[in-house]
């Protein structure tokens, strides 16, 4: 992706969406730290494990969808 394309993609995203993605990424990395896992590169079981805990905590489908998009 060129710099111009990257800037376009960044500009298209709503500020609130970018803020949400940053927040979701921080939460995921904190979860990884708490489970002694590396967020990047994530092991094949890391993201499903994270999503499973979100389900068990009562996360909505919308919340899980955005979190997955952020990752």
Secondary structure as UniProt FT lines:
FT   HELIX           3..12
FT   HELIX           15..34
FT   TURN            35..36
FT   TURN            40..41
FT   TURN            44..45
FT   HELIX           46..56
FT   TURN            57..58
FT   HELIX           61..70
//
